[in-house]
Amino acid sequence: MKRLLLPLVFLLLTTSGCFSGSSSDVTGEKLWIYVQLNIEENDGIDSDWFYGKIDRGVYEAIQGGDTEGFMVLTELRFWSTDTQKITDYTDQSFGNTATFRREFVATMYELQGDPMKTYPADEVDFGPSDAE
């Protein structure tokens, strides 16, 4: 029962906008972004690069300097340092949605669309090929 309860609570909180900072920030309109997150670790700063959809109001609040609270990214992709390509992100528990602290945002800007569709094919990892 506890295994089912935790994902359900997380889902309710993320879809209600509670993790997106102030509820006045949430507009319901989503846009594609690129974001670099710098997270302090014991041995320095760890940088991660993500692409995903974010609520426009939350995006504008962060761009305006509001670093309090959290932001939810959906349809998440990441820049793989192993393959040097954009890769689809999927977690067994939460799918391709993740929550991050706003204070970790180092760089963020709006994209014209899904990077898996708008970036050059040699910069995208589409996963295993069906042609094998």
N, CA, C and O atoms as CSV, one atom per row, in Angstrom:
chain,resi,resn,atom,element,x,y,z
A,1,MET,N,N,0.825,-1.197,0.000
A,1,MET,CA,C,0.000,0.000,0.000
A,1,MET,C,C,0.870,1.261,0.000
A,1,MET,O,O,0.563,2.233,-0.691
A,2,LYS,N,N,1.967,1.238,0.787
A,2,LYS,CA,C,2.848,2.402,0.847
A,2,LYS,C,C,3.500,2.666,-0.506
A,2,LYS,O,O,3.732,3.820,-0.867
A,3,ARG,N,N,3.801,1.593,-1.267
A,3,ARG,CA,C,4.411,1.757,-2.591
A,3,ARG,C,C,3.485,2.532,-3.526
A,3,ARG,O,O,3.948,3.327,-4.344
A,4,LEU,N,N,2.204,2.307,-3.409
A,4,LEU,CA,C,1.230,2.974,-4.264
A,4,LEU,C,C,0.955,4.391,-3.770
A,4,LEU,O,O,0.706,5.288,-4.575
A,5,LEU,N,N,0.995,4.597,-2.475
A,5,LEU,CA,C,0.659,5.891,-1.885
A,5,LEU,C,C,1.658,6.985,-2.235
A,5,LEU,O,O,1.254,8.101,-2.561
A,6,LEU,N,N,2.958,6.689,-2.175
A,6,LEU,CA,C,3.975,7.705,-2.451
A,6,LEU,C,C,3.880,8.265,-3.873
A,6,LEU,O,O,3.844,9.485,-4.035
A,7,PRO,N,N,3.837,7.410,-4.920
A,7,PRO,CA,C,3.688,7.967,-6.275
A,7,PRO,C,C,2.379,8.733,-6.455
A,7,PRO,O,O,2.334,9.731,-7.174
A,8,LEU,N,N,1.306,8.263,-5.795
A,8,LEU,CA,C,0.020,8.946,-5.910
A,8,LEU,C,C,0.081,10.342,-5.290
A,8,LEU,O,O,-0.425,11.301,-5.873
A,9,VAL,N,N,0.693,10.459,-4.119
A,9,VAL,CA,C,0.841,11.771,-3.471
A,9,VAL,C,C,1.696,12.689,-4.340
A,9,VAL,O,O,1.355,13.857,-4.528
A,10,PHE,N,N,2.812,12.168,-4.876
A,10,PHE,CA,C,3.667,12.978,-5.748
A,10,PHE,C,C,2.887,13.458,-6.968
A,10,PHE,O,O,2.980,14.627,-7.344
A,11,LEU,N,N,2.127,12.571,-7.583
A,11,LEU,CA,C,1.344,12.934,-8.761
A,11,LEU,C,C,0.333,14.036,-8.436
A,11,LEU,O,O,0.192,14.990,-9.201
A,12,LEU,N,N,-0.361,13.912,-7.321
A,12,LEU,CA,C,-1.333,14.933,-6.930
A,12,LEU,C,C,-0.667,16.282,-6.687
A,12,LEU,O,O,-1.197,17.319,-7.086
A,13,LEU,N,N,0.495,16.272,-6.032
A,13,LEU,CA,C,1.188,17.531,-5.755
A,13,LEU,C,C,1.713,18.179,-7.027
A,13,LEU,O,O,1.621,19.398,-7.177
A,14,THR,N,N,2.261,17.393,-7.942
A,14,THR,CA,C,2.832,17.984,-9.152
A,14,THR,C,C,1.764,18.467,-10.106
A,14,THR,O,O,1.960,19.479,-10.779
A,15,THR,N,N,0.645,17.779,-10.186
A,15,THR,CA,C,-0.399,18.230,-11.108
A,15,THR,C,C,-1.208,19.380,-10.541
A,15,THR,O,O,-1.863,20.102,-11.293
A,16,SER,N,N,-1.177,19.567,-9.220
A,16,SER,CA,C,-1.930,20.667,-8.637
A,16,SER,C,C,-1.168,21.978,-8.662
A,16,SER,O,O,-1.742,23.029,-8.378
A,17,GLY,N,N,0.125,21.936,-8.998
A,17,GLY,CA,C,0.917,23.158,-9.046
A,17,GLY,C,C,1.622,23.471,-7.741
A,17,GLY,O,O,2.312,24.486,-7.645
A,18,CYS,N,N,1.465,22.622,-6.733
A,18,CYS,CA,C,2.085,22.883,-5.440
A,18,CYS,C,C,3.600,22.919,-5.516
A,18,CYS,O,O,4.239,23.648,-4.757
A,19,PHE,N,N,4.186,22.143,-6.422
A,19,PHE,CA,C,5.629,22.114,-6.543
A,19,PHE,C,C,6.146,23.198,-7.476
A,19,PHE,O,O,7.355,23.291,-7.691
A,20,SER,N,N,5.291,23.995,-8.020
A,20,SER,CA,C,5.714,24.992,-8.995
A,20,SER,C,C,5.933,26.359,-8.385
A,20,SER,O,O,5.976,27.356,-9.106
A,21,GLY,N,N,6.067,26.425,-7.100
A,21,GLY,CA,C,6.241,27.713,-6.451
A,21,GLY,C,C,4.886,28.299,-6.120
A,21,GLY,O,O,3.959,27.558,-5.795
A,22,SER,N,N,4.751,29.589,-6.195
A,22,SER,CA,C,3.500,30.260,-5.896
A,22,SER,C,C,2.418,29.837,-6.876
A,22,SER,O,O,2.657,29.764,-8.081
A,23,SER,N,N,1.222,29.558,-6.355
A,23,SER,CA,C,0.130,29.157,-7.239
A,23,SER,C,C,-0.246,30.279,-8.205
A,23,SER,O,O,-0.844,30.023,-9.249
A,24,SER,N,N,0.100,31.509,-7.863
A,24,SER,CA,C,-0.184,32.615,-8.780
A,24,SER,C,C,0.731,32.583,-9.997
A,24,SER,O,O,0.446,33.239,-10.999
A,25,ASP,N,N,1.854,31.811,-9.923
A,25,ASP,CA,C,2.768,31.677,-11.049
A,25,ASP,C,C,2.209,30.759,-12.128
A,25,ASP,O,O,2.538,30.921,-13.304
A,26,VAL,N,N,1.375,29.806,-11.752
A,26,VAL,CA,C,0.908,28.767,-12.675
A,26,VAL,C,C,-0.184,29.312,-13.591
A,26,VAL,O,O,-1.208,29.815,-13.130
A,27,THR,N,N,0.059,29.200,-14.916
A,27,THR,CA,C,-0.919,29.687,-15.891
A,27,THR,C,C,-1.602,28.559,-16.648
A,27,THR,O,O,-2.676,28.759,-17.215
A,28,GLY,N,N,-0.996,27.372,-16.667
A,28,GLY,CA,C,-1.547,26.254,-17.426
A,28,GLY,C,C,-0.982,26.143,-18.831
A,28,GLY,O,O,-1.079,25.087,-19.455
A,29,GLU,N,N,-0.393,27.220,-19.336
A,29,GLU,CA,C,0.225,27.197,-20.667
A,29,GLU,C,C,1.645,26.661,-20.539
A,29,GLU,O,O,2.421,27.140,-19.711
A,30,LYS,N,N,1.986,25.669,-21.355
A,30,LYS,CA,C,3.312,25.045,-21.295
A,30,LYS,C,C,4.179,25.516,-22.451
A,30,LYS,O,O,3.683,25.808,-23.539
A,31,LEU,N,N,5.487,25.587,-22.199
A,31,LEU,CA,C,6.434,25.913,-23.260
A,31,LEU,C,C,7.688,25.071,-23.073
A,31,LEU,O,O,8.010,24.644,-21.964
A,32,TRP,N,N,8.395,24.839,-24.192
A,32,TRP,CA,C,9.636,24.076,-24.170
A,32,TRP,C,C,10.784,24.973,-23.726
A,32,TRP,O,O,10.891,26.121,-24.158
A,33,ILE,N,N,11.649,24.434,-22.854
A,33,ILE,CA,C,12.808,25.190,-22.389
A,33,ILE,C,C,14.070,24.321,-22.393
A,33,ILE,O,O,14.009,23.093,-22.441
A,34,TYR,N,N,15.194,24.998,-22.342
A,34,TYR,CA,C,16.492,24.404,-22.027
A,34,TYR,C,C,16.858,24.978,-20.667
A,34,TYR,O,O,16.670,26.171,-20.428
A,35,VAL,N,N,17.377,24.146,-19.780
A,35,VAL,CA,C,17.787,24.640,-18.467
A,35,VAL,C,C,19.075,23.952,-18.032
A,35,VAL,O,O,19.229,22.737,-18.163
A,36,GLN,N,N,19.992,24.756,-17.513
A,36,GLN,CA,C,21.205,24.225,-16.883
A,36,GLN,C,C,21.017,24.373,-15.390
A,36,GLN,O,O,20.736,25.465,-14.896
A,37,LEU,N,N,21.175,23.264,-14.666
A,37,LEU,CA,C,21.056,23.275,-13.217
A,37,LEU,C,C,22.429,23.054,-12.604
A,37,LEU,O,O,23.145,22.127,-12.983
A,38,ASN,N,N,22.791,23.907,-11.660
A,38,ASN,CA,C,24.039,23.752,-10.917
A,38,ASN,C,C,23.672,23.380,-9.488
A,38,ASN,O,O,23.085,24.177,-8.755
A,39,ILE,N,N,24.031,22.142,-9.097
A,39,ILE,CA,C,23.668,21.627,-7.789
A,39,ILE,C,C,24.940,21.433,-6.978
A,39,ILE,O,O,25.863,20.739,-7.402
A,40,GLU,N,N,24.976,22.064,-5.791
A,40,GLU,CA,C,26.150,21.946,-4.935
A,40,GLU,C,C,26.216,20.554,-4.332
A,40,GLU,O,O,25.254,20.062,-3.743
A,41,GLU,N,N,27.368,19.938,-4.494
A,41,GLU,CA,C,27.646,18.628,-3.918
A,41,GLU,C,C,28.765,18.817,-2.896
A,41,GLU,O,O,29.337,19.903,-2.799
A,42,ASN,N,N,29.075,17.788,-2.146
A,42,ASN,CA,C,30.158,17.868,-1.163
A,42,ASN,C,C,31.500,18.147,-1.816
A,42,ASN,O,O,32.359,18.801,-1.225
A,43,ASP,N,N,31.685,17.650,-3.042
A,43,ASP,CA,C,32.977,17.794,-3.716
A,43,ASP,C,C,32.959,18.854,-4.817
A,43,ASP,O,O,33.826,18.838,-5.691
A,44,GLY,N,N,31.998,19.768,-4.796
A,44,GLY,CA,C,31.941,20.832,-5.799
A,44,GLY,C,C,30.538,21.021,-6.342
A,44,GLY,O,O,29.547,20.727,-5.675
A,45,ILE,N,N,30.478,21.518,-7.569
A,45,ILE,CA,C,29.187,21.781,-8.203
A,45,ILE,C,C,28.968,20.789,-9.337
A,45,ILE,O,O,29.844,20.588,-10.177
A,46,ASP,N,N,27.793,20.173,-9.352
A,46,ASP,CA,C,27.402,19.240,-10.403
A,46,ASP,C,C,26.457,19.971,-11.342
A,46,ASP,O,O,25.439,20.506,-10.902
A,47,SER,N,N,26.780,20.001,-12.626
A,47,SER,CA,C,25.930,20.659,-13.619
A,47,SER,C,C,25.180,19.615,-14.430
A,47,SER,O,O,25.760,18.620,-14.866
A,48,ASP,N,N,23.884,19.848,-14.632
A,48,ASP,CA,C,23.051,18.990,-15.464
A,48,ASP,C,C,22.318,19.868,-16.457
A,48,ASP,O,O,21.967,21.007,-16.151
A,49,TRP,N,N,22.084,19.327,-17.662
A,49,TRP,CA,C,21.445,20.073,-18.736
A,49,TRP,C,C,20.193,19.341,-19.168
A,49,TRP,O,O,20.255,18.186,-19.590
A,50,PHE,N,N,19.040,20.021,-19.063
A,50,PHE,CA,C,17.757,19.397,-19.372
A,50,PHE,C,C,16.974,20.215,-20.395
A,50,PHE,O,O,17.173,21.421,-20.545
A,51,TYR,N,N,16.087,19.529,-21.085
A,51,TYR,CA,C,15.099,20.113,-21.976
A,51,TYR,C,C,13.759,19.578,-21.493
A,51,TYR,O,O,13.667,18.420,-21.086
A,52,GLY,N,N,12.729,20.397,-21.531
A,52,GLY,CA,C,11.419,19.914,-21.115
A,52,GLY,C,C,10.384,21.007,-21.201
A,52,GLY,O,O,10.674,22.138,-21.593
A,53,LYS,N,N,9.172,20.650,-20.828
A,53,LYS,CA,C,8.078,21.613,-20.802
A,53,LYS,C,C,7.890,22.120,-19.378
A,53,LYS,O,O,7.987,21.371,-18.406
A,54,ILE,N,N,7.618,23.427,-19.291
A,54,ILE,CA,C,7.395,24.078,-18.001
A,54,ILE,C,C,6.210,25.025,-18.169
A,54,ILE,O,O,5.927,25.486,-19.275
A,55,ASP,N,N,5.539,25.304,-17.094
A,55,ASP,CA,C,4.446,26.272,-17.130
A,55,ASP,C,C,4.998,27.663,-17.448
A,55,ASP,O,O,5.997,28.085,-16.866
A,56,ARG,N,N,4.345,28.371,-18.372
A,56,ARG,CA,C,4.824,29.694,-18.779
A,56,ARG,C,C,4.933,30.664,-17.601
A,56,ARG,O,O,5.900,31.420,-17.518
A,57,GLY,N,N,3.977,30.655,-16.710
A,57,GLY,CA,C,4.025,31.552,-15.549
A,57,GLY,C,C,5.201,31.264,-14.639
A,57,GLY,O,O,5.826,32.186,-14.116
A,58,VAL,N,N,5.507,29.983,-14.447
A,58,VAL,CA,C,6.658,29.602,-13.628
A,58,VAL,C,C,7.943,30.039,-14.318
A,58,VAL,O,O,8.850,30.568,-13.675
A,59,TYR,N,N,8.021,29.815,-15.637
A,59,TYR,CA,C,9.190,30.239,-16.421
A,59,TYR,C,C,9.412,31.748,-16.275
A,59,TYR,O,O,10.529,32.196,-16.013
A,60,GLU,N,N,8.346,32.520,-16.445
A,60,GLU,CA,C,8.465,33.981,-16.357
A,60,GLU,C,C,8.846,34.428,-14.945
A,60,GLU,O,O,9.603,35.385,-14.779
A,61,ALA,N,N,8.324,33.738,-13.929
A,61,ALA,CA,C,8.681,34.089,-12.546
A,61,ALA,C,C,10.172,33.846,-12.304
A,61,ALA,O,O,10.847,34.675,-11.693
A,62,ILE,N,N,10.680,32.720,-12.778
A,62,ILE,CA,C,12.107,32.416,-12.601
A,62,ILE,C,C,12.961,33.419,-13.379
A,62,ILE,O,O,13.970,33.906,-12.869
A,63,GLN,N,N,12.558,33.723,-14.603
A,63,GLN,CA,C,13.292,34.709,-15.403
A,63,GLN,C,C,13.278,36.079,-14.723
A,63,GLN,O,O,14.202,36.875,-14.893
A,64,GLY,N,N,12.229,36.345,-13.958
A,64,GLY,CA,C,12.116,37.605,-13.231
A,64,GLY,C,C,12.849,37.608,-11.891
A,64,GLY,O,O,12.816,38.603,-11.168
A,65,GLY,N,N,13.514,36.495,-11.557
A,65,GLY,CA,C,14.325,36.461,-10.343
A,65,GLY,C,C,13.720,35.711,-9.174
A,65,GLY,O,O,14.325,35.682,-8.103
A,66,ASP,N,N,12.543,35.097,-9.332
A,66,ASP,CA,C,11.914,34.351,-8.244
A,66,ASP,C,C,12.536,32.955,-8.169
A,66,ASP,O,O,12.193,32.077,-8.960
A,67,THR,N,N,13.449,32.753,-7.218
A,67,THR,CA,C,14.135,31.473,-7.085
A,67,THR,C,C,13.630,30.659,-5.897
A,67,THR,O,O,14.260,29.676,-5.505
A,68,GLU,N,N,12.514,31.057,-5.331
A,68,GLU,CA,C,11.939,30.327,-4.201
A,68,GLU,C,C,11.038,29.211,-4.711
A,68,GLU,O,O,10.275,29.410,-5.657
A,69,GLY,N,N,11.123,28.056,-4.100
A,69,GLY,CA,C,10.223,26.962,-4.420
A,69,GLY,C,C,10.780,26.008,-5.461
A,69,GLY,O,O,11.992,25.881,-5.638
A,70,PHE,N,N,9.869,25.349,-6.135
A,70,PHE,CA,C,10.206,24.288,-7.059
A,70,PHE,C,C,9.614,24.534,-8.429
A,70,PHE,O,O,8.726,25.370,-8.601
A,71,MET,N,N,10.122,23.790,-9.408
A,71,MET,CA,C,9.556,23.819,-10.756
A,71,MET,C,C,9.427,22.379,-11.237
A,71,MET,O,O,10.257,21.531,-10.912
A,72,VAL,N,N,8.394,22.114,-12.004
A,72,VAL,CA,C,8.153,20.791,-12.555
A,72,VAL,C,C,8.418,20.839,-14.051
A,72,VAL,O,O,7.875,21.688,-14.758
A,73,LEU,N,N,9.261,19.919,-14.533
A,73,LEU,CA,C,9.507,19.773,-15.960
A,73,LEU,C,C,8.871,18.469,-16.423
A,73,LEU,O,O,9.053,17.425,-15.796
A,74,THR,N,N,8.126,18.533,-17.522
A,74,THR,CA,C,7.512,17.347,-18.103
A,74,THR,C,C,8.121,17.094,-19.477
A,74,THR,O,O,8.805,17.954,-20.032
A,75,GLU,N,N,7.865,15.907,-20.020
A,75,GLU,CA,C,8.426,15.503,-21.313
A,75,GLU,C,C,9.939,15.749,-21.320
A,75,GLU,O,O,10.493,16.317,-22.261
A,76,LEU,N,N,10.572,15.311,-20.264
A,76,LEU,CA,C,11.972,15.619,-19.980
A,76,LEU,C,C,12.945,14.918,-20.927
A,76,LEU,O,O,12.793,13.736,-21.238
A,77,ARG,N,N,13.950,15.674,-21.377
A,77,ARG,CA,C,15.084,15.171,-22.147
A,77,ARG,C,C,16.336,15.721,-21.465
A,77,ARG,O,O,16.254,16.705,-20.730
A,78,PHE,N,N,17.483,15.105,-21.696
A,78,PHE,CA,C,18.718,15.602,-21.101
A,78,PHE,C,C,19.859,15.508,-22.092
A,78,PHE,O,O,19.808,14.747,-23.058
A,79,TRP,N,N,20.893,16.298,-21.834
A,79,TRP,CA,C,22.099,16.256,-22.651
A,79,TRP,C,C,23.010,15.200,-22.030
A,79,TRP,O,O,23.484,15.359,-20.905
A,80,SER,N,N,23.248,14.126,-22.773
A,80,SER,CA,C,24.085,13.037,-22.288
A,80,SER,C,C,25.554,13.358,-22.555
A,80,SER,O,O,25.953,13.567,-23.701
A,81,THR,N,N,26.345,13.394,-21.502
A,81,THR,CA,C,27.781,13.622,-21.677
A,81,THR,C,C,28.460,12.366,-22.227
A,81,THR,O,O,29.570,12.438,-22.755
A,82,ASP,N,N,27.793,11.218,-22.102
A,82,ASP,CA,C,28.345,9.972,-22.654
A,82,ASP,C,C,28.239,9.934,-24.173
A,82,ASP,O,O,29.208,9.608,-24.859
A,83,THR,N,N,27.065,10.267,-24.696
A,83,THR,CA,C,26.837,10.177,-26.147
A,83,THR,C,C,26.962,11.517,-26.858
A,83,THR,O,O,27.014,11.570,-28.087
A,84,GLN,N,N,27.012,12.609,-26.080
A,84,GLN,CA,C,27.027,13.970,-26.639
A,84,GLN,C,C,25.784,14.216,-27.487
A,84,GLN,O,O,25.846,14.850,-28.541
A,85,LYS,N,N,24.636,13.691,-26.998
A,85,LYS,CA,C,23.367,13.845,-27.711
A,85,LYS,C,C,22.234,14.111,-26.731
A,85,LYS,O,O,22.345,13.828,-25.538
A,86,ILE,N,N,21.145,14.658,-27.255
A,86,ILE,CA,C,19.925,14.841,-26.477
A,86,ILE,C,C,19.254,13.479,-26.375
A,86,ILE,O,O,19.062,12.796,-27.380
A,87,THR,N,N,18.897,13.085,-25.143
A,87,THR,CA,C,18.355,11.762,-24.883
A,87,THR,C,C,17.059,11.882,-24.094
A,87,THR,O,O,16.946,12.722,-23.201
A,88,ASP,N,N,16.088,11.047,-24.422
A,88,ASP,CA,C,14.822,11.019,-23.701
A,88,ASP,C,C,15.071,10.529,-22.278
A,88,ASP,O,O,15.806,9.564,-22.074
A,89,TYR,N,N,14.463,11.189,-21.294
A,89,TYR,CA,C,14.639,10.822,-19.896
A,89,TYR,C,C,13.410,10.061,-19.426
A,89,TYR,O,O,12.286,10.541,-19.575
A,90,THR,N,N,13.616,8.887,-18.864
A,90,THR,CA,C,12.507,8.141,-18.279
A,90,THR,C,C,12.986,7.508,-16.988
A,90,THR,O,O,14.024,6.848,-16.951
A,91,ASP,N,N,12.213,7.716,-15.926
A,91,ASP,CA,C,12.488,7.163,-14.615
A,91,ASP,C,C,11.396,6.121,-14.340
A,91,ASP,O,O,10.235,6.342,-14.681
A,92,GLN,N,N,11.756,5.004,-13.735
A,92,GLN,CA,C,10.773,3.946,-13.486
A,92,GLN,C,C,9.635,4.400,-12.591
A,92,GLN,O,O,8.512,3.920,-12.744
A,93,SER,N,N,9.888,5.307,-11.663
A,93,SER,CA,C,8.854,5.741,-10.725
A,93,SER,C,C,7.990,6.870,-11.254
A,93,SER,O,O,6.773,6.864,-11.069
A,94,PHE,N,N,8.621,7.854,-11.921
A,94,PHE,CA,C,7.893,9.064,-12.272
A,94,PHE,C,C,7.833,9.339,-13.772
A,94,PHE,O,O,7.424,10.428,-14.176
A,95,GLY,N,N,8.228,8.388,-14.598
A,95,GLY,CA,C,8.163,8.588,-16.046
A,95,GLY,C,C,9.147,9.640,-16.498
A,95,GLY,O,O,10.315,9.608,-16.111
A,96,ASN,N,N,8.688,10.578,-17.318
A,96,ASN,CA,C,9.596,11.614,-17.821
A,96,ASN,C,C,9.245,12.988,-17.249
A,96,ASN,O,O,9.277,13.996,-17.955
A,97,THR,N,N,8.913,13.008,-15.973
A,97,THR,CA,C,8.614,14.237,-15.237
A,97,THR,C,C,9.561,14.329,-14.046
A,97,THR,O,O,9.824,13.329,-13.377
A,98,ALA,N,N,10.069,15.522,-13.786
A,98,ALA,CA,C,10.960,15.705,-12.638
A,98,ALA,C,C,10.720,17.068,-12.005
A,98,ALA,O,O,10.270,18.008,-12.661
A,99,THR,N,N,11.029,17.153,-10.723
A,99,THR,CA,C,10.875,18.381,-9.955
A,99,THR,C,C,12.253,18.845,-9.495
A,99,THR,O,O,13.052,18.054,-8.995
A,100,PHE,N,N,12.519,20.138,-9.670
A,100,PHE,CA,C,13.803,20.708,-9.291
A,100,PHE,C,C,13.584,21.979,-8.477
A,100,PHE,O,O,12.564,22.654,-8.617
A,101,ARG,N,N,14.541,22.288,-7.638
A,101,ARG,CA,C,14.502,23.553,-6.897
A,101,ARG,C,C,14.835,24.685,-7.862
A,101,ARG,O,O,15.766,24.570,-8.660
A,102,ARG,N,N,14.090,25.757,-7.791
A,102,ARG,CA,C,14.335,26.911,-8.660
A,102,ARG,C,C,15.713,27.518,-8.437
A,102,ARG,O,O,16.318,28.038,-9.374
A,103,GLU,N,N,16.208,27.458,-7.221
A,103,GLU,CA,C,17.497,28.077,-6.913
A,103,GLU,C,C,18.654,27.419,-7.655
A,103,GLU,O,O,19.731,28.009,-7.746
A,104,PHE,N,N,18.461,26.210,-8.191
A,104,PHE,CA,C,19.520,25.510,-8.927
A,104,PHE,C,C,19.662,25.989,-10.368
A,104,PHE,O,O,20.621,25.617,-11.044
A,105,VAL,N,N,18.729,26.807,-10.849
A,105,VAL,CA,C,18.762,27.252,-12.244
A,105,VAL,C,C,19.934,28.201,-12.460
A,105,VAL,O,O,20.019,29.256,-11.831
A,106,ALA,N,N,20.842,27.810,-13.364
A,106,ALA,CA,C,21.972,28.669,-13.733
A,106,ALA,C,C,21.652,29.401,-15.029
A,106,ALA,O,O,21.930,30.594,-15.156
A,107,THR,N,N,21.067,28.688,-15.993
A,107,THR,CA,C,20.701,29.236,-17.297
A,107,THR,C,C,19.386,28.605,-17.715
A,107,THR,O,O,19.171,27.411,-17.505
A,108,MET,N,N,18.509,29.398,-18.305
A,108,MET,CA,C,17.248,28.869,-18.799
A,108,MET,C,C,16.762,29.756,-19.935
A,108,MET,O,O,16.756,30.982,-19.825
A,109,TYR,N,N,16.354,29.118,-21.033
A,109,TYR,CA,C,15.753,29.894,-22.110
A,109,TYR,C,C,14.707,29.078,-22.847
A,109,TYR,O,O,14.714,27.847,-22.813
A,110,GLU,N,N,13.811,29.786,-23.510
A,110,GLU,CA,C,12.706,29.170,-24.238
A,110,GLU,C,C,13.193,28.594,-25.563
A,110,GLU,O,O,14.059,29.166,-26.224
A,111,LEU,N,N,12.618,27.445,-25.939
A,111,LEU,CA,C,12.907,26.798,-27.215
A,111,LEU,C,C,11.704,26.929,-28.145
A,111,LEU,O,O,10.598,27.231,-27.697
A,112,GLN,N,N,11.918,26.704,-29.419
A,112,GLN,CA,C,10.830,26.783,-30.398
A,112,GLN,C,C,9.957,25.527,-30.410
A,112,GLN,O,O,8.857,25.544,-30.962
A,113,GLY,N,N,10.437,24.445,-29.809
A,113,GLY,CA,C,9.664,23.205,-29.788
A,113,GLY,C,C,10.476,22.089,-29.168
A,113,GLY,O,O,11.533,22.326,-28.583
A,114,ASP,N,N,9.979,20.871,-29.299
A,114,ASP,CA,C,10.624,19.678,-28.767
A,114,ASP,C,C,11.993,19.504,-29.417
A,114,ASP,O,O,12.071,19.378,-30.639
A,115,PRO,N,N,13.075,19.494,-28.639
A,115,PRO,CA,C,14.405,19.361,-29.229
A,115,PRO,C,C,14.602,18.033,-29.959
A,115,PRO,O,O,15.454,17.941,-30.843
A,116,MET,N,N,13.830,17.008,-29.607
A,116,MET,CA,C,13.933,15.725,-30.310
A,116,MET,C,C,13.438,15.862,-31.751
A,116,MET,O,O,13.760,15.032,-32.601
A,117,LYS,N,N,12.657,16.910,-32.025
A,117,LYS,CA,C,12.114,17.126,-33.367
A,117,LYS,C,C,12.741,18.319,-34.085
A,117,LYS,O,O,12.708,18.395,-35.313
A,118,THR,N,N,13.311,19.246,-33.321
A,118,THR,CA,C,13.808,20.475,-33.937
A,118,THR,C,C,15.328,20.560,-34.043
A,118,THR,O,O,15.845,21.396,-34.784
A,119,TYR,N,N,16.054,19.708,-33.313
A,119,TYR,CA,C,17.514,19.732,-33.385
A,119,TYR,C,C,17.988,18.812,-34.517
A,119,TYR,O,O,17.251,17.909,-34.914
A,120,PRO,N,N,19.187,19.019,-35.036
A,120,PRO,CA,C,19.720,18.148,-36.089
A,120,PRO,C,C,19.786,16.695,-35.616
A,120,PRO,O,O,20.073,16.429,-34.449
A,121,ALA,N,N,19.523,15.769,-36.517
A,121,ALA,CA,C,19.461,14.341,-36.176
A,121,ALA,C,C,20.752,13.831,-35.544
A,121,ALA,O,O,20.708,12.922,-34.715
A,122,ASP,N,N,21.892,14.391,-35.913
A,122,ASP,CA,C,23.153,13.919,-35.336
A,122,ASP,C,C,23.363,14.396,-33.896
A,122,ASP,O,O,24.345,14.014,-33.260
A,123,GLU,N,N,22.451,15.227,-33.374
A,123,GLU,CA,C,22.527,15.690,-31.989
A,123,GLU,C,C,21.459,15.056,-31.108
A,123,GLU,O,O,21.310,15.429,-29.944
A,124,VAL,N,N,20.704,14.086,-31.666
A,124,VAL,CA,C,19.591,13.483,-30.945
A,124,VAL,C,C,19.784,11.971,-30.891
A,124,VAL,O,O,20.111,11.338,-31.895
A,125,ASP,N,N,19.575,11.400,-29.697
A,125,ASP,CA,C,19.619,9.949,-29.527
A,125,ASP,C,C,18.176,9.455,-29.548
A,125,ASP,O,O,17.432,9.661,-28.590
A,126,PHE,N,N,17.784,8.806,-30.636
A,126,PHE,CA,C,16.408,8.333,-30.781
A,126,PHE,C,C,16.197,6.953,-30.175
A,126,PHE,O,O,15.113,6.385,-30.301
A,127,GLY,N,N,17.213,6.409,-29.523
A,127,GLY,CA,C,17.086,5.098,-28.905
A,127,GLY,C,C,17.464,4.006,-29.886
A,127,GLY,O,O,18.000,4.282,-30.960
A,128,PRO,N,N,17.182,2.745,-29.511
A,128,PRO,CA,C,17.529,1.612,-30.379
A,128,PRO,C,C,16.836,1.715,-31.737
A,128,PRO,O,O,15.675,2.113,-31.831
A,129,SER,N,N,17.562,1.354,-32.765
A,129,SER,CA,C,17.032,1.405,-34.130
A,129,SER,C,C,16.189,0.166,-34.404
A,129,SER,O,O,16.533,-0.931,-33.964
A,130,ASP,N,N,15.085,0.338,-35.130
A,130,ASP,CA,C,14.243,-0.772,-35.538
A,130,ASP,C,C,14.840,-1.532,-36.712
A,130,ASP,O,O,14.368,-2.618,-37.049
A,131,ALA,N,N,15.874,-0.973,-37.341
A,131,ALA,CA,C,16.457,-1.539,-38.561
A,131,ALA,C,C,17.494,-2.622,-38.268
A,131,ALA,O,O,18.142,-3.114,-39.193
A,132,GLU,N,N,17.663,-3.003,-37.003
A,132,GLU,CA,C,18.714,-3.973,-36.660
A,132,GLU,C,C,18.404,-5.353,-37.148
A,132,GLU,O,O,19.193,-6.275,-36.936
